[in-house]
Amino acid sequence: MGMLGWVMMGLSLWHFTIFLPDHFWGGIVGAFVGAIVGAILGGLLIYGVKVGALEIPGEKATDIAVVLYAVPGALLGMAAVYFEGMRRERGVGVLAAADAHQ
């Protein structure tokens, strides 16, 4: 159940990327992948630190706090994809500028 909560939290945060400029590596799909993967990894990491074992919480162990463990991971995942996209765009821009001067 915890995994379902983490995926849904990542998905809900992903919807807010429409308010950002599209500089994500892979576009909106890249932002989706970053949010989902980040939410799952963040949830696993935080829950693992809490209980002392790397496991997915079951139905009885899942509450609103466990679902909120996905928020930092989803934000970091989307940020990583965003900054990678910006880095790649700058690299293409530098190459295009160099070609224009030749």
C-alpha positions in Angstrom: 0.0 0.0 0.0 2.9 2.4 0.7 4.2 2.0 -2.9 0.7 2.9 -4.2 0.7 6.0 -2.0 4.2 7.1 -3.1 3.4 6.6 -6.8 0.1 8.6 -6.4 2.0 11.4 -4.6 4.6 11.6 -7.3 1.9 11.7 -9.9 0.0 14.4 -8.1 3.1 16.6 -7.8 4.0 15.9 -11.5 0.8 17.7 -12.5 2.2 21.0 -11.3 5.0 20.9 -13.9 2.6 22.5 -16.4 3.4 25.8 -14.6 7.1 25.5 -15.3 9.0 26.2 -18.6 9.5 23.0 -20.5 13.2 22.5 -20.0 12.8 18.9 -18.7 15.1 16.3 -20.2 12.6 14.3 -22.3 9.9 16.9 -21.9 6.8 16.3 -19.9 7.4 12.5 -20.0 10.9 13.0 -18.5 9.3 15.0 -15.7 6.8 12.2 -15.2 9.6 9.6 -14.9 11.6 11.8 -12.6 8.6 12.4 -10.3 7.6 8.7 -10.1 11.1 7.3 -9.7 12.0 10.0 -7.2 8.9 9.4 -5.2 9.5 5.7 -4.9 13.2 6.0 -4.1 12.5 8.9 -1.6 9.7 7.0 0.1 11.8 3.8 0.4 14.8 5.7 1.7 12.8 7.7 4.4 10.7 4.7 5.4 13.8 2.5 5.5 15.6 5.0 7.8 12.5 5.1 10.1 12.0 1.3 10.5 15.6 0.2 10.0 14.9 -2.0 7.1 14.5 -1.4 3.4 10.9 -2.6 2.9 7.6 -1.3 1.5 5.0 -0.6 4.1 1.9 -2.7 4.1 -1.8 -1.7 4.5 -1.7 -1.4 8.3 1.6 0.5 8.3 0.5 3.1 5.6 -0.8 6.4 6.9 -0.7 10.0 5.6 2.8 10.5 7.0 4.1 7.5 5.1 2.5 8.8 1.9 4.1 12.2 2.4 7.6 10.6 2.5 7.4 10.7 -1.3 7.3 14.5 -1.5 11.0 15.2 -1.2 12.0 12.4 -3.5 9.5 13.5 -6.2 10.7 17.1 -6.0 14.4 16.0 -6.2 13.6 13.7 -9.1 11.9 16.4 -11.1 14.6 18.9 -10.2 17.3 16.5 -11.5 15.5 15.9 -14.8 14.9 19.7 -15.1 18.5 20.6 -14.5 19.8 17.9 -16.8 17.5 19.2 -19.5 18.8 22.7 -19.0 22.4 21.5 -19.1 21.7 19.7 -22.4 20.0 22.7 -23.9 22.9 24.9 -23.0 25.3 22.4 -24.6 23.3 22.4 -27.8 23.1 26.2 -27.8 26.9 26.5 -27.4 27.4 24.1 -30.3 24.9 25.9 -32.5 26.6 29.3 -31.7 30.0 27.8 -32.6 28.7 26.5 -35.9 27.2 29.8 -36.7 30.6 31.6 -36.3 32.4 29.2 -38.6 
